[in-house]
Structure formats: structure tokens, C-alpha cells
Amino acid sequence: MRTCRAVVCSLAITAAGASDALANGPGGAVAVTPSTSTATKSVPVPHAPITAKTSNVAYKGPVYEKTATGEILSYQPPAKTSTVGTAAASTGGAVATSEPATGALPTSIPTELTIGDGMTTATGPTLRPELLVPGSTARFVDGLAAAPMGAPAAIQEIIWAGNEVIGLPYIYGGGHASFISPGYDCSGTVSFALHGATLLASPEDSGEFETWGSHGIGRWVTIFANGGHAYMTVAGLRLDTSPAEDPANLEGPRWRPLRQTNAGFVVRHPLGL
């Protein structure tokens, strides 16, 4: 009996020593491989689209407006009336006698542009209705972008800030001396929208955007930049001063359809977005 006990004790000590040796070896603690049923599966993070096969941005679904008190109400577009006798005439701008159909923009650019919802832009950023739509994709509504209800607050703020400069003319260097400008260039437009969500403290030029933020496509926002141009996609719409692949073929800050390709640009995004 004593001999058997001694053998059992010896085996136990040997096993313990082997376990310690494994734990203290090059591999550290002994790894336990989880079974297939308990292993965590990686779930791909969804990303907003950055390209589209079609330039059609028509939207006929429900549109809501966030009021100053935070209420979400059904959006009622202002009545489309003639701008005769308004600021357009007093400032010498061309007078619009009719409004474009919903979702469309004028085919020419008067001195003071009338957006599809009847608002005019003359000297700088203009507060616009904070539009919202169900889901996770931004929509084109009367020349403006409606933010998706399913997006983070920062994405909604980017979109609503971008709306403030829609209709202003393209001005080289516009939006760089100050965020407030009578017109904007490409990177000035992107800077203004990001600043609206407090993601940018001072304007960046297109070259600086090549190294701004994080590398690659963002979940909600993607910035495309090279030494000569910059634009951004936000929740499925493109904010750009270039009319490339836009049937409206109008310059200046505008929400536009996604391009079919974004070749030739460095791809960046805000951290976490």
C-alpha cells in the first residue's frame, strides 16, 4: 500500500511539474482552444455605399423635420412661389418665376440661387430645415440632404451643416480664411461640413485631407482627396463642388449622386465614423 501511494504521489507531482513547465515556457499560460460552437464569429461592420451604378437619387418616401425644441414632425415644404419683389430682385440677381420639381435643382445659376424648397442663398451659409428620413441612408430632398434617423448624431450634424452651403458659388480658396464665406472650394466645403459636427477645428486643404483622420473607407463618412480635389460621401450621398457624374452638371457645393468609381484619390474617414 505504501508503495502504491508513493507511486500515485509521484505521478501527481510529475503532472503538476509538467503543467508549471508549460505555463512558464515560451508560450506562457496553457492555451485552451474553444470549441467551434463557443468560438466568437467576427461580424463585418456595415458601411454606407460610396459608389453607385446609377445617378438616380429620386426619393418619394416620408420626410421629417427636427424642430428647434427637438420634436420630430412631418416635413411640410414651403409653398413654391415666385421670388419677384424679394431679395433676388433687390440685389440685382436673376428672378426665378417658377420652381423646379421636387428633388431637382435649377438648370442655370442666377446671382442668387433659389433651391427647390424656395429658400435663397446670397452671402454665406444659410440655416436650413434639419431634415430626417427613416433608415440608415441619406436622401435627396429638394436639393438638400435629409439625414437618416438611424445614423449617429455626428452624421446628422455633418449633413445639416452641408445643407447650409448648398447653392453658394465655387470660389477658389473659399472657406479657408474662415469657415464663413460667400462661396467655397472643394476642400472648404468638406471642412465646413465636418466643422458642423465639431470634427474639425480649422479648415483643411485637399492635400491635408490626404493624411487627415483614419485610413480607408468609413462606416458613415468617407473623404476622397488628392493634391487637386477633395469631396466626401455621407450615408450614401456625395457632397462635392465638381459636377462629375452628376446629371445636373452644376458647379459649387451640392449634394450629388455617388460616383461609379473613386479612382485616383486617397481614401480617409473620421475616426469612429
Secondary structure, DSSP 8 states (H G I E B T S, - for coil): -HHHHHHHHHHHHHHHHHHHHHHHSTT-S------TTTS-------------S-------S--EEE-TTS-EEE---------TTSHHHHTT----SS---TT---SS--SSEE-TTS-EESSS-----EEEESSSS-EEETTEEEEETTS-HHHHHHHHHHHTTTT--B-TTTTTS-S--SSB-HHHHHHHHHHHTT--SS---HHHHTTSSEES--SSEEEEE-SS-EEEEETTEEEESS-TT-TT---SSEEE---S--TTSEEEE-TT-
